[in-house]
């Protein structure tokens, strides 16, 4: 008996954005490596790429996540 069952049918109300097919799906249709989610609504899943871009931009501009430039490092 397998320890984990492969879930073939998604739960109603779980929304994902498939990176491979560039589409919103209700319940996981594609493998986890190819999707963002779950999201609470279809509209949230539709904005998945925009949300990711916004979060990446915040991270890239957050001084707490950047090392000092090479010229300022103590070697």
PyMOL commands that set and color helices and strands:
alter all, ss='L'
color gray80, all
select helices_A, chain A and resi 32-34+42-46+48-60+63-65+70-72
alter helices_A, ss='H'
color red, helices_A
select strands_A, chain A and resi 15-18+23-26+35-39
alter strands_A, ss='S'
color yellow, strands_A
deselect
rebuild
show_as cartoon
